[in-house]
C-alpha cells in the first residue's frame, strides 16, 4: 500500500472537542491547546478548510479561548453529542470541499478522536493524526488508541511535519508565516 501524502487541494483540518471544562482532566492539556491552535493558524495561512467540534457544550462548555480565537474568521464551530466528529453536517462539508485527507487533532484519543478516525476510514477518507496535538484524560488509553487507529489505516504525523509537507517548498509564499507558527509548537511530555 502506498504511503499517503498531504496536498493542499485535498486536505482539511478537524479539531475535536478541545473544551475548557474538559481540559483540566487532559494529560498535557496546555500542549494540546497550543498545538491545536497552531494547526488552526496553519490551516488559515494555507487556505485549508478547518472545522472545530464541541461535545455536549451544556456539560463541557465551549472551546478553549485559544482555540476559539484561532478558529475565528476561518473555522466554524459545530456542537455535537455523538462521539464521532464525522457528523452528517461535517461529512457533507468535507465532501463539498473535496477534502479526502483529514488532519485530526483534539481529545480524547480513545473516544471522540478514535471514533472519528474509524468513521473517516470507513467513508474512504485518509486521516492524518497530528500526534503532538492529541491527548486524553487517561494516559494509559493514548498509546492503545494510536495503535488501533494506525492499524486501521490512519497515518501518524505531527503538526510540524504536516506543515512542511503541505508547504512542499521553502519558496512557498506562506513559508515565512508558517515558520513563525511552527516555532510556537510544544513538544509532548513523555507518556508515563
WOQUIWO-V570681 format. One line per field, one symbol per residue. ss: DSSP state (@ for helix, = for strand, . for the rest). psi: psi as a letter, one per 20 degrees, with the letter a starting at -180 (. if undefined). Layout:
ss->???
psi->???
This chain:
ss->.......@@@======..=@@@@.....@@@@@@@@@@@@@@@@@...=======.@@@@..=.@@@@@@@....=====.......@@@@@@@@@....=======.@@@@@@@@@@@@@@...==========...@@@@@@@@@@@@@@..===.@@@@@@@@@.......@@@@@@@@..........
psi->pqoqqpqhijqrpopolnqghhhiipplhggggghghggggggghjlppqqpqppmhhhiarqqhhggghhpigpqppqrhqgpimrhghghhgghjloioopprbrqgiehgghgghhgghijropoonhjkparhohiigghgggggghiiqpqarggghghghghpiiphjghghghghiiqpqqqqq.
